[in-house]
Amino acid sequence: MFKNVYVPYKGYWCSPFCRWQGSLQNENATELAAVAAKRFLELRGITPDVFDGIVYGATIPQRQWFFDAPYLATLMGNPNISGPRVSQACATSTVCLNYAASFVEVGSNTTILVVTADRTSNCPNILWPNPSGPGGKPHFESWMMDGFNWDPVAETSPLGTADNVARKHGITREESDALVLNRYNKYLDALAEDRKFQKGYMLPLEVRLSRKETIIVEEDEGIIPCTPEGLAKLKPAAPDSILTFAAQTHPADGNAGMIVTTKERADELSADKSVTIQILSYGFARAEKAHMPEAPIPAAMRALEKAGIAVTDLAAVKTHNPFSVNDIVMRKELGIDDKIFNNYGCSLIWGHPQGPTTMRLAIELIEELVLKGGGYGLVAGCAAGDSGAALVIEVS
């Protein structure tokens, strides 16, 4: 359990998430994240020299990736700092926050900016040397597409792991469709009153289309409306599967960030000193082989145990749910009241840029807890290799 790790109120941002091949498809994710971080700091009146380190979370290589963390720090306005790049697939942001919290807890840093960014669009296509092949013919790997299709740990696709969980727990097509519709309707709550909830944390991005033309990306792109009739018409994503393409998330592009610091510095940087945000604990776990959607359950249980609280103490829960079965099985196994579960949106609906995904979840969790007047919150999600990670956060 962490004792002295805090986040300033409004000390975080998230860009809109754009479905792949959308408005952000040609942007270097590292450079765009640096622009977003610099803009965020300007809007908050925070100078970049307040930070003594960064943690950068990214999973998809960009040009000059070898230099990405120090390059990002330089572009955002502090060329004197750097830090590790964390790449933990879908759990990248959760792990980044744990790294930053650990650095602050032990005193090696006092104020860290955690930046997460990825562009699934136009991903690298890699030729790996193969000197022993006929004629030295290289191996080819499409960074994203091959990852979607095969997990060498599970020895199946990510969809295959979700099908395994559905069969194990007897989840029906009707349950899956109902969960998707429920999560879509909860996302609509974030759009109420001219997107009042999202505007509390979402940072618009300026994107240059040509030397003479730019556009402002202000809100999520590529959200597909859900209706009972529309969901019922969809075919299964694979033979003998209860999952449709609506029951799984879509790849996206975007970035997000958060300040992790001490209590004293959090008070200094907070937009409202009456709001206290504390990171309490972290949990990591792996599920049974080829059962990735189950992994958030043991991870969440470890984080809750370290924080000294129970599921019944939680005021809000947010999860990375790449498949509908993630939330269905977690709700059943942990007894989570759906009234507190993934309100205002989740990755099933607004997409999955990988690195920033759980950062957005953590930000939305904090914003929801503030609206509720405080309480304990849990953010959790699965990741490649049947792994899962979770954080407990308290807002008071």
Secondary structure, DSSP 8 states (H G I E B T S, - for coil): --SS-EE-TT-EEE---EETTSTTTTS-HHHHHHHHHHHHHHHHT--GGG-SEEEEE--S--TTGGGHHHHHHHHHT-TT----EE--GGGHHHHHHHHHHHHHHHTS-SEEEEEEEEE-TT--EEEE--TTSGGG--EEEEHHHHHHH-BTTTTB-HHHHHHHHHHHHT--HHHHHHHHHHHHHHHHHTTHHHHHHHHTTB--EEEESSSS-EEEE-S-B------HHHHHH---SSTT-S--GGGB--BEEEEEEEEEE-HHHHHHH-S-TT--EEEEEEEEEE-STT-GGGTHHHHHHHHHHHHT--GGGEEEEEEE-SBHHHHHHHHHHHT--GGGBSTT--HHHH-B-STTHHHHHHHHHHHHHHHTT-EEEEEEEEETTTEEEEEEEEE-
